[in-house]
């Protein structure tokens, strides 16, 4: 639940049974900012394998998705128009209850509640063989699909994260207060940081000696901030140590672009390394048309832009 965004990228997640999936998405402690994320993950799960049996389970699974937390436009344009939804009268009926609730008209269902006449039997009753009987009562309640309890991740604050080699500080611009996010000696002095669309924080830089690599043991640190433990997680090190490079992201990948080699000669690079956040592996992407260092990198709508910098001749 705490790492739902990360776990739901794993292929093993889509092998879960319907009951296992419900156990996860029904939790109030789900760390997500928008309920739309849950719907998209569920529909991807339904289309991964055993489509027929999984589609039959959707009416029950939908009871654990909190559609009332979604904007009405999203319901209309994305949920109702989804192929699996619009082909199911039962799902459309459930969504109509959500739309009615948004207009103030709530569907009420009868829920059975078992009530004991007393929690504990008194000693005298046991002697006299008196047994408390369970009573079944019915009370009015809302169906699960109308649950609008906010998830844990929806209460998070927006903070500005400042990182140095001695630690990290989170600044709250609304309250004008700073908080210690992490006191760590792992962070290299010379590094570059990146915040992804999912608010994951990564750091690349410094020099790391990798004993497992005999051919080229020198690499750069690659760390991810774990906000739950307030510490940095060691990720697969950058295979080509460099400085004055740029960082960007697109389509679940992190790109290390250009820079200078941390070797004798400090060769200016045109190479681009790509880290796949799904497979947790480094690879190579298409090189830049020219070698560059000290440049700026901007990521926008799954496109990566490289701006400025200097070439091998040290000219801009």
TIRO-165349 format. One record per residue: residue number from 0; residue in one letter; chain; x negated, y, z negated of N, C-alpha, C in turn. Coordinates in steps of 0.2 Angstrom, whole numbers, always signed. Layout:
BEGIN
PT   nr  rest  kette   n.xx   n.yy   n.zz  ca.xx  ca.yy  ca.zz   c.xx   c.yy   c.zz
PT  NUM     a      A      X      Y      Z      X      Y      Z      X      Y      Z
...
END
This chain:
BEGIN
PT   nr  rest  kette   n.xx   n.yy   n.zz  ca.xx  ca.yy  ca.zz   c.xx   c.yy   c.zz
PT    0     x      A     -4     -6     +0     +0     +0     +0     -4     +6     +0
PT    1     x      A    -10     +6     -4    -14    +12     -4    -17    +14     +2
PT    2     x      A    -19     +8     +6    -23     +9    +12    -18     +7    +18
PT    3     x      A    -12     +9    +18     -7     +6    +23    -10     +8    +30
PT    4     x      A    -12    +14    +31    -14    +17    +38    -20    +13    +41
PT    5     x      A    -24    +11    +36    -30     +7    +38    -28     -1    +39
PT    6     x      A    -25     -3    +35    -23    -11    +35    -18    -12    +41
PT    7     x      A    -14     -7    +43     -9     -9    +48    -13     -8    +55
PT    8     x      A    -19     -7    +55    -23     -7    +62    -26    -14    +63
PT    9     x      A    -26    -18    +57    -29    -25    +58    -24    -30    +61
PT   10     x      A    -27    -34    +65    -23    -39    +69    -20    -44    +64
PT   11     x      A    -23    -45    +59    -20    -50    +54    -13    -47    +51
PT   12     x      A    -13    -40    +51     -7    -37    +48     -1    -40    +52
PT   13     x      A     -2    -40    +59     +4    -42    +63     +5    -50    +63
PT   14     x      A     +2    -53    +59     +4    -60    +58     +8    -62    +52
PT   15     x      A    +10    -56    +49    +14    -57    +42    +21    -59    +44
PT   16     x      A    +24    -63    +39    +31    -65    +40    +35    -59    +38
PT   17     x      A    +42    -60    +40    +46    -54    +39    +47    -53    +31
PT   18     x      A    +47    -58    +27    +47    -57    +20    +41    -53    +17
PT   19     x      A    +35    -55    +20    +29    -52    +18    +28    -44    +20
PT   20     x      A    +31    -43    +26    +31    -36    +29    +36    -32    +25
PT   21     x      A    +42    -35    +23    +46    -31    +19    +43    -29    +12
PT   22     x      A    +40    -34     +9    +37    -33     +2    +32    -27     +2
PT   23     x      A    +29    -26     +8    +24    -20     +9    +28    -14    +10
PT   24     x      A    +32    -14    +15    +35     -7    +17    +41     -5    +13
PT   25     x      A    +43     -9     +8    +48     -7     +3    +46     -3     -3
PT   26     x      A    +39     -3     -3    +36     +0     -9    +36     +7     -9
PT   27     x      A    +37    +10    -15    +37    +17    -16    +30    +20    -16
PT   28     x      A    +25    +16    -17    +18    +18    -18    +14    +18    -11
PT   29     x      A    +18    +17     -6    +15    +17     +1    +12    +24     +2
PT   30     x      A     +6    +24     +4     +2    +30     +5     +2    +32    +12
PT   31     x      A     +8    +35    +14     +9    +38    +21    +12    +45    +20
PT   32     x      A    +11    +49    +25    +13    +56    +25    +20    +57    +28
PT   33     x      A    +21    +52    +33    +28    +52    +37    +31    +45    +37
PT   34     x      A    +37    +45    +37    +41    +39    +37    +41    +36    +44
PT   35     x      A    +40    +40    +49    +39    +38    +56    +34    +33    +57
PT   36     x      A    +28    +33    +53    +23    +28    +53    +25    +21    +52
PT   37     x      A    +30    +21    +47    +32    +14    +45    +36    +11    +51
PT   38     x      A    +41    +15    +54    +45    +13    +59    +40    +11    +65
PT   39     x      A    +35    +14    +67    +31    +13    +73    +27     +6    +71
PT   40     x      A    +25     +5    +65    +21     -1    +63    +26     -7    +64
PT   41     x      A    +32     -6    +61    +37    -12    +61    +39    -14    +69
PT   42     x      A    +40     -9    +73    +42    -10    +80    +36    -14    +84
PT   43     x      A    +30    -12    +82    +24    -15    +85    +23    -22    +82
PT   44     x      A    +25    -23    +76    +25    -30    +73    +30    -34    +77
PT   45     x      A    +36    -31    +78    +41    -35    +81    +40    -37    +88
PT   46     x      A    +35    -33    +92    +34    -35    +98    +27    -39    +99
PT   47     x      A    +24    -40    +94    +17    -44    +94    +18    -51    +96
PT   48     x      A    +22    -55    +93    +23    -62    +95    +30    -64    +92
PT   49     x      A    +32    -70    +94    +39    -72    +92    +44    -67    +93
PT   50     x      A    +44    -64    +98    +49    -58    +99    +56    -59    +97
PT   51     x      A    +59    -65    +99    +66    -66    +98    +67    -67    +91
PT   52     x      A    +63    -71    +87    +64    -72    +80    +63    -66    +76
PT   53     x      A    +58    -62    +78    +57    -56    +74    +62    -51    +75
PT   54     x      A    +65    -50    +81    +70    -45    +83    +76    -47    +79
PT   55     x      A    +78    -54    +78    +83    -56    +73    +82    -53    +66
PT   56     x      A    +76    -53    +64    +75    -51    +57    +75    -43    +56
PT   57     x      A    +75    -39    +62    +75    -32    +61    +81    -29    +57
PT   58     x      A    +87    -31    +57    +92    -28    +53    +90    -28    +46
PT   59     x      A    +87    -34    +44    +85    -34    +36    +79    -30    +35
PT   60     x      A    +75    -30    +40    +69    -26    +39    +70    -18    +39
PT   61     x      A    +75    -16    +43    +77     -9    +43    +80     -7    +37
PT   62     x      A    +82    -11    +32    +84     -9    +26    +79     -6    +22
PT   63     x      A    +72     -8    +23    +67     -5    +19    +63     +1    +23
PT   64     x      A    +66     +3    +28    +63     +9    +32    +68    +15    +30
PT   65     x      A    +65    +20    +27    +69    +26    +25    +70    +31    +30
PT   66     x      A    +75    +30    +34    +76    +34    +40    +79    +41    +38
PT   67     x      A    +81    +41    +32    +84    +48    +30    +78    +53    +29
PT   68     x      A    +72    +50    +29    +66    +55    +28    +63    +57    +35
PT   69     x      A    +66    +55    +40    +64    +56    +47    +68    +62    +49
PT   70     x      A    +65    +67    +54    +69    +72    +57    +74    +69    +61
PT   71     x      A    +80    +72    +62    +85    +70    +66    +83    +69    +74
PT   72     x      A    +79    +74    +76    +76    +73    +83    +72    +67    +84
PT   73     x      A    +68    +65    +79    +65    +59    +80    +69    +53    +80
PT   74     x      A    +74    +53    +76    +79    +47    +76    +83    +47    +83
PT   75     x      A    +84    +52    +86    +88    +53    +92    +83    +51    +98
PT   76     x      A    +77    +54    +98    +73    +53   +104    +68    +47   +104
PT   77     x      A    +67    +44    +98    +62    +39    +97    +65    +32    +94
PT   78     x      A    +69    +33    +89    +72    +27    +86    +78    +24    +90
PT   79     x      A    +83    +28    +91    +88    +26    +95    +87    +24   +102
PT   80     x      A    +82    +27   +105    +80    +25   +112    +75    +20   +113
PT   81     x      A    +73    +17   +107    +68    +11   +108    +72     +5   +111
PT   82     x      A    +68     +2   +115    +72     -4   +119    +75     -9   +114
PT   83     x      A    +71    -11   +109    +74    -16   +104    +80    -14   +100
PT   84     x      A    +80     -7    +99    +85     -4    +95    +92     -3    +99
PT   85     x      A    +91     +0   +105    +97     +1   +109   +100     -5   +111
PT   86     x      A    +97    -11   +111   +100    -17   +114   +103    -21   +108
PT   87     x      A   +103    -18   +102   +106    -22    +96   +111    -18    +93
PT   88     x      A   +118    -20    +94   +123    -16    +91   +123    -16    +83
PT   89     x      A   +120    -21    +80   +119    -21    +73   +114    -15    +71
PT   90     x      A   +109    -14    +74   +104     -9    +72   +107     -2    +74
PT   91     x      A   +111     -1    +79   +114     +5    +81   +119     +7    +76
PT   92     x      A   +123     +2    +73   +128     +3    +68   +124     +5    +61
PT   93     x      A   +118     +3    +60   +115     +5    +54   +112    +12    +55
PT   94     x      A   +110    +14    +61   +107    +20    +62   +113    +25    +62
PT   95     x      A   +119    +23    +64   +125    +28    +63   +126    +30    +56
PT   96     x      A   +125    +25    +51   +126    +26    +44   +121    +32    +42
PT   97     x      A   +115    +31    +45   +110    +36    +43   +112    +43    +46
PT   98     x      A   +114    +43    +52   +117    +50    +55   +122    +53    +51
PT   99     x      A   +127    +48    +49   +133    +51    +45   +130    +54    +38
PT  100     x      A   +125    +50    +35   +123    +53    +29   +120    +60    +30
PT  101     x      A   +116    +61    +35   +113    +67    +36   +118    +73    +37
PT  102     x      A   +124    +71    +39   +130    +76    +39   +134    +76    +33
PT  103     x      A   +132    +72    +28   +135    +72    +21   +140    +67    +20
PT  104     x      A   +141    +62    +25   +146    +57    +25   +142    +50    +23
PT  105     x      A   +143    +48    +17   +139    +42    +15   +143    +36    +15
PT  106     x      A   +140    +31    +17   +143    +24    +17   +142    +21    +10
PT  107     x      A   +147    +18     +7   +146    +15     +0   +148     +8     +0
PT  108     x      A   +144     +4     -3   +145     -3     -3   +145     -6    -10
PT  109     x      A   +149    -11    -11   +149    -15    -17   +143    -19    -19
PT  110     x      A   +140    -18    -24   +134    -22    -26   +136    -26    -33
PT  111     x      A   +134    -32    -32   +136    -36    -38   +130    -35    -43
PT  112     x      A   +132    -35    -50   +127    -34    -55   +129    -39    -61
PT  113     x      A   +124    -43    -62   +125    -48    -68   +123    -45    -74
PT  114     x      A   +127    -45    -79   +126    -42    -86   +127    -47    -91
PT  115     x      A   +123    -48    -96   +123    -52   -101   +127    -48   -107
PT  116     x      A   +131    -52   -111   +134    -49   -117   +129    -46   -122
PT  117     x      A   +124    -50   -122   +118    -48   -127   +112    -50   -124
PT  118     x      A   +106    -47   -126   +100    -49   -123    +97    -55   -127
PT  119     x      A    +98    -55   -134    +96    -61   -138   +102    -63   -142
PT  120     x      A   +102    -70   -142   +107    -73   -146   +104    -73   -154
PT  121     x      A   +109    -71   -158   +108    -71   -165   +107    -78   -168
PT  122     x      A   +104    -79   -173   +102    -85   -176   +109    -89   -178
PT  123     x      A   +114    -85   -180   +120    -88   -183   +124    -90   -177
PT  124     x      A   +124    -87   -171   +127    -89   -165   +125    -96   -163
PT  125     x      A   +118    -97   -163   +115   -103   -161   +117   -109   -165
PT  126     x      A   +118   -108   -172   +120   -113   -177   +127   -115   -175
PT  127     x      A   +131   -110   -174   +138   -111   -172   +140   -113   -165
PT  128     x      A   +134   -114   -161   +135   -116   -154   +138   -111   -150
PT  129     x      A   +138   -105   -152   +141   -100   -148   +136    -98   -142
PT  130     x      A   +138    -98   -136   +133    -96   -131   +136    -90   -127
PT  131     x      A   +131    -85   -126   +133    -79   -123   +134    -81   -115
PT  132     x      A   +139    -78   -113   +141    -79   -106   +139    -73   -102
PT  133     x      A   +137    -74    -95   +135    -69    -91   +141    -67    -87
PT  134     x      A   +142    -60    -87   +147    -57    -83   +145    -54    -77
PT  135     x      A   +149    -55    -72   +148    -52    -65   +152    -46    -64
PT  136     x      A   +149    -41    -63   +153    -34    -62   +151    -32    -55
PT  137     x      A   +155    -28    -52   +154    -24    -46   +153    -17    -47
PT  138     x      A   +148    -14    -44   +148     -6    -44   +146     -3    -37
PT  139     x      A   +148     +3    -36   +147     +6    -30   +140     +8    -29
PT  140     x      A   +137     +8    -23   +130    +10    -22   +129    +11    -15
PT  141     x      A   +123    +14    -13   +122    +15     -6   +118     +9     -3
PT  142     x      A   +119     +8     +3   +115     +2     +7   +108     +4     +7
PT  143     x      A   +103     -1     +7    +96     +1     +7    +94     +5    +13
PT  144     x      A    +97     +5    +18    +95    +10    +24    +96    +17    +22
PT  145     x      A   +100    +19    +17   +101    +26    +15    +96    +28    +10
PT  146     x      A    +91    +24     +8    +86    +26     +3    +82    +32     +5
PT  147     x      A    +82    +37     +1    +78    +43     +3    +73    +45     -2
PT  148     x      A    +71    +40     -6    +65    +41    -11    +59    +42     -7
PT  149     x      A    +55    +47     -9    +49    +49     -5    +44    +44     -7
PT  150     x      A    +39    +43     -2    +33    +38     -4    +28    +42     -7
PT  151     x      A    +23    +38    -10    +18    +41    -14    +14    +46     -9
PT  152     x      A    +12    +44     -3     +8    +49     +1    +11    +55     +3
PT  153     x      A    +18    +56     +2    +21    +62     +4    +21    +67     -2
PT  154     x      A    +17    +66     -7    +16    +71    -12     +9    +73    -12
PT  155     x      A     +5    +71     -8     -2    +74     -7     -3    +81     -6
PT  156     x      A     -8    +84     -8     -9    +91     -7    -14    +92     -1
PT  157     x      A    -14    +97     +2    -19    +99     +7    -24   +103     +4
PT  158     x      A    -30   +100     +5    -36   +103     +2    -42   +104     +7
PT  159     x      A    -46   +108     +5    -52   +109     +9    -58   +106     +6
PT  160     x      A    -61   +101    +10    -66    +97     +7    -73    +99     +9
PT  161     x      A    -77   +101     +4    -84   +103     +5    -89    +98     +3
PT  162     x      A    -94    +96     +7    -99    +91     +5   -106    +93     +6
PT  163     x      A   -110    +91     +1   -117    +92     +1   -121    +86     -1
PT  164     x      A   -127    +86     -1   -131    +80     -3   -131    +79    -11
PT  165     x      A   -128    +83    -15   -127    +82    -22   -120    +80    -24
PT  166     x      A   -115    +80    -19   -108    +79    -21   -103    +82    -16
PT  167     x      A    -97    +81    -18    -92    +84    -14    -86    +87    -18
PT  168     x      A    -84    +93    -16    -79    +97    -20    -73    +98    -15
PT  169     x      A    -67    +98    -18    -61    +99    -15    -58   +105    -17
PT  170     x      A    -56   +110    -13    -54   +116    -14    -46   +117    -13
PT  171     x      A    -42   +119    -17    -35   +120    -16    -34   +128    -15
PT  172     x      A    -33   +130     -9    -32   +137     -7    -26   +140    -10
PT  173     x      A    -21   +136    -12    -15   +138    -15    -16   +140    -22
PT  174     x      A    -19   +136    -26    -20   +137    -33    -27   +141    -34
PT  175     x      A    -31   +142    -29    -37   +145    -29    -42   +141    -34
PT  176     x      A    -42   +134    -34    -45   +130    -39    -50   +125    -35
PT  177     x      A    -55   +123    -38    -60   +118    -35    -59   +112    -40
PT  178     x      A    -60   +106    -37    -60   +100    -41    -66    +96    -38
PT  179     x      A    -69    +92    -43    -75    +88    -41    -72    +81    -38
PT  180     x      A    -73    +80    -31    -71    +75    -28    -75    +69    -28
PT  181     x      A    -82    +70    -29    -87    +65    -29    -94    +67    -31
PT  182     x      A    -97    +64    -36   -104    +65    -37   -108    +59    -35
PT  183     x      A   -111    +60    -30   -115    +54    -27   -122    +56    -24
PT  184     x      A   -126    +52    -25   -133    +53    -22   -134    +49    -15
PT  185     x      A   -128    +46    -12   -128    +43     -6   -129    +47     +0
PT  186     x      A   -126    +54     -1   -125    +58     +5   -132    +61     +7
PT  187     x      A   -133    +60    +13   -140    +62    +16   -139    +70    +17
PT  188     x      A   -145    +73    +16   -145    +81    +16   -143    +83    +22
PT  189     x      A   -146    +80    +28   -144    +82    +35   -139    +78    +37
PT  190     x      A   -133    +80    +38   -127    +76    +40   -122    +80    +44
PT  191     x      A   -118    +77    +47   -112    +80    +50   -106    +76    +48
PT  192     x      A   -101    +80    +47    -94    +77    +44    -89    +78    +49
PT  193     x      A    -84    +73    +48    -78    +73    +53    -72    +71    +49
PT  194     x      A    -67    +75    +50    -60    +73    +47    -56    +71    +53
PT  195     x      A    -53    +65    +53    -49    +62    +58    -42    +64    +58
PT  196     x      A    -37    +63    +62    -30    +65    +62    -27    +61    +56
PT  197     x      A    -29    +56    +54    -26    +52    +48    -29    +55    +42
PT  198     x      A    -33    +60    +42    -36    +63    +36    -41    +59    +33
PT  199     x      A    -45    +54    +37    -50    +50    +35    -57    +55    +35
PT  200     x      A    -61    +54    +30    -67    +58    +31    -73    +54    +32
PT  201     x      A    -77    +56    +37    -83    +52    +38    -89    +57    +38
PT  202     x      A    -95    +54    +37   -101    +57    +37   -106    +53    +41
PT  203     x      A   -110    +56    +45   -116    +53    +49   -122    +57    +48
PT  204     x      A   -128    +54    +47   -134    +58    +47   -139    +54    +42
PT  205     x      A   -145    +58    +42   -150    +55    +37   -154    +49    +41
PT  206     x      A   -158    +46    +37   -162    +40    +39   -161    +35    +34
PT  207     x      A   -159    +29    +37   -158    +23    +34   -162    +17    +36
PT  208     x      A   -165    +13    +32   -170     +8    +34   -165     +1    +34
PT  209     x      A   -164     -2    +39   -160     -8    +40   -165    -14    +40
PT  210     x      A   -165    -18    +35   -169    -23    +35   -167    -29    +40
PT  211     x      A   -161    -29    +42   -158    -34    +46   -160    -33    +53
PT  212     x      A   -162    -27    +55   -164    -26    +62   -172    -26    +62
PT  213     x      A   -175    -31    +65   -182    -31    +66   -185    -27    +71
PT  214     x      A   -181    -26    +77   -183    -23    +83   -183    -15    +81
PT  215     x      A   -178    -13    +78   -177     -5    +77   -174     -4    +70
PT  216     x      A   -178     -5    +65   -175     -5    +58   -172     +2    +56
PT  217     x      A   -175     +7    +59   -172    +14    +57   -166    +16    +60
PT  218     x      A   -161    +18    +56   -154    +20    +58   -152    +26    +54
PT  219     x      A   -146    +28    +55   -143    +34    +51   -137    +31    +47
PT  220     x      A   -136    +35    +41   -131    +33    +37   -124    +34    +40
PT  221     x      A   -119    +30    +39   -112    +31    +41   -108    +30    +35
PT  222     x      A   -105    +35    +32   -101    +34    +26    -94    +36    +27
PT  223     x      A    -89    +33    +23    -82    +35    +23    -80    +37    +16
PT  224     x      A    -76    +42    +15    -74    +44     +8    -68    +40     +6
PT  225     x      A    -68    +37     +1    -62    +33     -2    -59    +38     -8
PT  226     x      A    -54    +41     -6    -50    +46    -11    -48    +42    -17
PT  227     x      A    -46    +35    -16    -44    +32    -22    -49    +31    -28
PT  228     x      A    -55    +29    -25    -60    +28    -30    -65    +34    -31
PT  229     x      A    -63    +39    -27    -68    +45    -27    -75    +43    -26
PT  230     x      A    -76    +40    -21    -83    +38    -19    -84    +36    -12
PT  231     x      A    -90    +36    -10    -91    +35     -3    -92    +27     -1
PT  232     x      A    -89    +25     +4    -90    +18     +6    -95    +18    +12
PT  233     x      A   -100    +13    +11   -105    +12    +16   -102     +8    +22
PT  234     x      A   -102    +11    +28   -100     +8    +35   -106     +6    +39
PT  235     x      A   -105     +2    +44   -110     +0    +48   -115     +6    +50
PT  236     x      A   -121     +6    +49   -126    +12    +50   -126    +13    +58
PT  237     x      A   -127    +20    +59   -128    +22    +66   -134    +19    +69
PT  238     x      A   -134    +15    +74   -140    +11    +77   -145    +15    +80
PT  239     x      A   -144    +22    +82   -149    +26    +84   -150    +32    +80
PT  240     x      A   -155    +33    +76   -155    +38    +71   -157    +45    +75
PT  241     x      A   -153    +50    +74   -153    +56    +77   -151    +62    +73
PT  242     x      A   -153    +68    +75   -151    +74    +72   -148    +79    +77
PT  243     x      A   -145    +85    +74   -142    +90    +79   -138    +87    +84
PT  244     x      A   -134    +82    +82   -129    +79    +87   -122    +82    +85
PT  245     x      A   -117    +80    +89   -110    +82    +88   -106    +76    +86
PT  246     x      A   -100    +77    +83    -96    +71    +81    -89    +73    +83
PT  247     x      A    -85    +68    +87    -79    +69    +89    -75    +63    +88
PT  248     x      A    -68    +63    +89    -64    +57    +89    -58    +57    +94
PT  249     x      A    -57    +51    +96    -51    +50   +101    -49    +43   +101
PT  250     x      A    -43    +41   +101    -40    +35   +102    -43    +29    +97
PT  251     x      A    -43    +31    +91    -46    +26    +86    -54    +25    +86
PT  252     x      A    -57    +30    +89    -64    +29    +90    -68    +36    +88
PT  253     x      A    -74    +35    +85    -78    +41    +83    -84    +41    +88
PT  254     x      A    -85    +47    +90    -91    +48    +95    -96    +52    +92
PT  255     x      A   -103    +49    +93   -109    +53    +91   -112    +55    +98
PT  256     x      A   -112    +62    +99   -114    +64   +105   -120    +68   +105
PT  257     x      A   -125    +66   +110   -131    +70   +111   -135    +70   +105
PT  258     x      A   -139    +76   +104   -144    +77    +98   -151    +75   +100
PT  259     x      A   -155    +75    +95   -162    +73    +96   -164    +67    +92
PT  260     x      A   -168    +63    +95   -171    +57    +91   -175    +59    +85
PT  261     x      A   -174    +55    +80   -178    +56    +74   -184    +51    +75
PT  262     x      A   -188    +52    +80   -194    +49    +81   -199    +53    +84
PT  263     x      A   -205    +51    +84   -210    +55    +87   -209    +58    +94
PT  264     x      A   -209    +64    +95   -208    +67   +101   -201    +71   +101
PT  265     x      A   -196    +68    +97   -190    +71    +96   -186    +72   +103
PT  266     x      A   -186    +67   +106   -183    +67   +113   -175    +70   +113
PT  267     x      A   -174    +74   +117   -167    +77   +117   -162    +71   +121
PT  268     x      A   -157    +70   +118   -153    +64   +121   -146    +66   +125
PT  269     x      A   -145    +62   +129   -138    +63   +133   -134    +57   +131
PT  270     x      A   -136    +52   +127   -132    +46   +126   -126    +48   +121
PT  271     x      A   -121    +44   +121   -115    +44   +117   -114    +37   +114
PT  272     x      A   -114    +37   +107   -112    +31   +104   -105    +31   +101
PT  273     x      A   -102    +26   +102    -94    +25   +100    -93    +20    +95
PT  274     x      A    -90    +22    +89    -88    +18    +84    -81    +16    +84
PT  275     x      A    -79    +10    +85    -72     +7    +86    -70     +6    +79
PT  276     x      A    -65    +10    +76    -62     +9    +70    -58     +3    +69
PT  277     x      A    -56     +0    +74    -52     -6    +74    -56    -12    +73
PT  278     x      A    -62    -13    +76    -67    -18    +76    -72    -17    +71
PT  279     x      A    -73    -11    +69    -79     -9    +64    -86    -10    +67
PT  280     x      A    -86     -9    +74    -92    -10    +78    -94     -4    +82
PT  281     x      A   -101     -3    +82   -104     +2    +86   -105     +0    +94
PT  282     x      A   -104     +4    +98   -106     +3   +105   -108     +9   +109
PT  283     x      A   -109     +9   +115   -111    +14   +119   -105    +17   +124
PT  284     x      A   -104    +23   +125    -99    +26   +129   -103    +29   +135
PT  285     x      A    -99    +32   +140   -102    +36   +145   -107    +41   +143
PT  286     x      A   -113    +42   +146   -117    +47   +144   -115    +54   +146
PT  287     x      A   -118    +59   +143   -116    +66   +145   -120    +67   +152
PT  288     x      A   -118    +72   +156   -121    +74   +162   -128    +77   +161
PT  289     x      A   -129    +79   +155   -136    +82   +153   -137    +81   +146
PT  290     x      A   -144    +81   +144   -146    +80   +137   -145    +87   +134
PT  291     x      A   -143    +86   +127   -141    +93   +124   -141    +91   +116
PT  292     x      A   -143    +97   +112   -143    +96   +105   -141   +103   +102
PT  293     x      A   -139   +103    +96   -136   +109    +93   -130   +112    +96
PT  294     x      A   -126   +107    +99   -120   +109   +102   -114   +109    +97
PT  295     x      A   -108   +111    +99   -102   +110    +95    -97   +105    +99
PT  296     x      A    -93   +101    +95    -89    +96    +98    -82    +98    +95
PT  297     x      A    -77    +98    +99    -70    +99    +97    -66    +93    +99
PT  298     x      A    -62    +90    +95    -57    +85    +97    -50    +87    +97
PT  299     x      A    -46    +86   +102    -39    +89   +103    -35    +84   +107
PT  300     x      A    -30    +81   +105    -25    +77   +108    -29    +71   +112
PT  301     x      A    -33    +68   +109    -37    +62   +111    -42    +64   +117
PT  302     x      A    -44    +70   +117    -49    +73   +122    -55    +76   +117
PT  303     x      A    -61    +75   +120    -67    +77   +116    -70    +82   +120
PT  304     x      A    -71    +88   +118    -75    +94   +121    -81    +95   +118
PT  305     x      A    -86    +96   +123    -93    +98   +121    -95   +105   +123
PT  306     x      A    -97   +109   +118    -97   +117   +120   -104   +119   +118
PT  307     x      A   -108   +122   +122   -114   +126   +120   -120   +121   +119
PT  308     x      A   -124   +123   +115   -130   +119   +113   -136   +121   +118
PT  309     x      A   -142   +117   +117   -148   +118   +120   -150   +112   +124
PT  310     x      A   -154   +113   +129   -156   +107   +133   -164   +106   +131
PT  311     x      A   -167   +101   +135   -174    +99   +134   -178   +105   +134
PT  312     x      A   -176   +110   +139   -181   +116   +140   -179   +122   +134
PT  313     x      A   -175   +120   +129   -173   +124   +123   -169   +130   +126
PT  314     x      A   -166   +130   +131   -162   +135   +134   -155   +134   +133
PT  315     x      A   -151   +139   +131   -144   +137   +130   -140   +136   +137
END
